[in-house]
Amino acid sequence: MTNHQDLSSHVQELSKYTACDVADALVKLKVPNAGFLPDLHQQSPRSGQRDSKVTIAPASTVLFAWKDGRDVSNVPSSNIPGEQHWVDLTQKDTIVVMSQPEGQVCAVLGGIMALRIKFLQGQGIIVHGRVRDISELQETGLPVGIPNSISTLPHPGPLLLQYFHSAHA
């Protein structure tokens, strides 16, 4: 990751612009979908408790993969150390972006994990997959974006991967 001072200056510079300004710039840079994440709805904080603050931070990504014998040759190898849980690798001042394989019915994010992300000073969570404990997610006060599907069904958990991306000048 870039050093904290460089990152802070990038965040400060970006905070001068609206989401539309940034999207227009991404279109000019030919970024697919101009950075738009489809089917994403903010679940937290609770409606009425939201402020107008915009969260700008680098992404800390978690890619979930099947671990039930399916072909995962197109998925990078796990980089999470042995007995460590992915949530404990949350980097301060990042937005945790999670992606779950299509068709899984387990939740990849719940209240305890969201609270841990907050404790580790994560700035928000985006989930492309299923979540549970909506009330607990809302109680964290973190911005949490999820699709409309919600699951509390038990299911074998996926293999976990985590990649960290930094802002580039």
DRENLO-44168 format. One line per field, with one value per residue (C-alpha): residue number from 1; x, y, z; chain. Coordinates in steps of 0.5 Angstrom, whole numbers, m for minus. Layout:
N
nr <- (NUM:...) .
east <- (X:...) .
north <- (Y:...) .
up <- (Z:...) .
kette <- (A:...) .
This chain:
169
nr <- (1:2:3:4:5:6:7:8:9:10:11:12:13:14:15:16:17:18:19:20:21:22:23:24:25:26:27:28:29:30:31:32:33:34:35:36:37:38:39:40:41:42:43:44:45:46:47:48:49:50:51:52:53:54:55:56:57:58:59:60:61:62:63:64:65:66:67:68:69:70:71:72:73:74:75:76:77:78:79:80:81:82:83:84:85:86:87:88:89:90:91:92:93:94:95:96:97:98:99:100:101:102:103:104:105:106:107:108:109:110:111:112:113:114:115:116:117:118:119:120:121:122:123:124:125:126:127:128:129:130:131:132:133:134:135:136:137:138:139:140:141:142:143:144:145:146:147:148:149:150:151:152:153:154:155:156:157:158:159:160:161:162:163:164:165:166:167:168:169) .
east <- (0:2:5:0:1:1:m6:m9:m7:m11:m17:m17:m16:m22:m27:m27:m31:m38:m40:m42:m35:m31:m36:m35:m27:m28:m32:m26:m21:m25:m26:m32:m38:m35:m34:m42:m43:m50:m56:m52:m57:m54:m57:m53:m53:m60:m65:m65:m59:m55:m51:m48:m41:m38:m33:m27:m22:m18:m21:m19:m22:m24:m25:m29:m28:m32:m28:m33:m28:m31:m26:m23:m17:m19:m18:m12:m9:m11:m6:m9:m4:m6:m10:m12:m19:m20:m23:m17:m13:m18:m13:m14:m18:m20:m27:m27:m30:m33:m35:m38:m39:m46:m50:m48:m53:m49:m48:m41:m42:m45:m46:m39:m35:m38:m36:m29:m28:m30:m26:m20:m22:m25:m29:m34:m36:m39:m41:m43:m46:m50:m51:m54:m56:m58:m60:m53:m50:m54:m51:m44:m46:m41:m43:m45:m47:m51:m55:m62:m61:m60:m59:m58:m58:m52:m48:m40:m36:m32:m24:m22:m17:m16:m12:m10:m10:m8:m10:m5:m3) .
north <- (0:7:11:14:21:20:16:22:27:22:22:29:31:26:29:35:32:29:21:24:28:21:17:22:21:14:14:18:13:7:4:m1:1:8:4:3:m3:m6:m8:m5:m2:1:m3:1:6:5:10:16:16:17:23:26:24:21:15:15:10:4:m3:m9:m14:m21:m26:m33:m39:m46:m51:m57:m60:m55:m53:m47:m47:m40:m37:m35:m39:m37:m32:m32:m35:m42:m41:m33:m31:m26:m21:m20:m18:m12:m6:1:6:1:m1:m8:m11:m18:m23:m29:m35:m35:m40:m40:m40:m38:m31:m29:m23:m22:m18:m20:m20:m13:m11:m13:m9:m3:m5:m5:2:m1:5:1:m6:m8:m15:m18:m24:m26:m23:m24:m20:m14:m10:m12:m9:m3:m2:m2:5:3:4:m3:m4:m11:m14:m15:m22:m24:m31:m34:m41:m46:m48:m50:m44:m43:m42:m35:m30:m23:m18:m11:m5:2:8:10:17) .
up <- (0:m1:5:9:7:0:1:6:0:m5:m1:1:m7:m8:m3:m7:m12:m13:m14:m21:m22:m21:m25:m31:m30:m30:m36:m40:m37:m40:m33:m34:m32:m29:m23:m22:m17:m20:m15:m9:m3:3:9:14:18:19:15:18:22:15:14:8:9:3:5:1:2:m1:m2:2:m2:0:m5:m3:m7:m7:m3:m4:m10:m15:m20:m17:m22:m25:m17:m14:m9:m2:2:9:14:17:23:22:20:14:18:23:16:16:14:18:14:8:5:6:m1:m1:m7:m6:m11:m15:m12:m5:0:6:9:8:13:20:26:29:23:22:29:28:22:25:31:26:24:17:14:11:8:1:0:m7:m4:2:9:16:22:19:25:28:22:22:30:27:24:18:11:9:2:0:m6:m3:m2:5:8:15:13:15:10:9:9:3:2:3:0:1:m3:m2:m7:m6:m9:m15:m17) .
kette <- (A:A:A:A:A:A:A:A:A:A:A:A:A:A:A:A:A:A:A:A:A:A:A:A:A:A:A:A:A:A:A:A:A:A:A:A:A:A:A:A:A:A:A:A:A:A:A:A:A:A:A:A:A:A:A:A:A:A:A:A:A:A:A:A:A:A:A:A:A:A:A:A:A:A:A:A:A:A:A:A:A:A:A:A:A:A:A:A:A:A:A:A:A:A:A:A:A:A:A:A:A:A:A:A:A:A:A:A:A:A:A:A:A:A:A:A:A:A:A:A:A:A:A:A:A:A:A:A:A:A:A:A:A:A:A:A:A:A:A:A:A:A:A:A:A:A:A:A:A:A:A:A:A:A:A:A:A:A:A:A:A:A:A:A:A:A:A:A:A) .
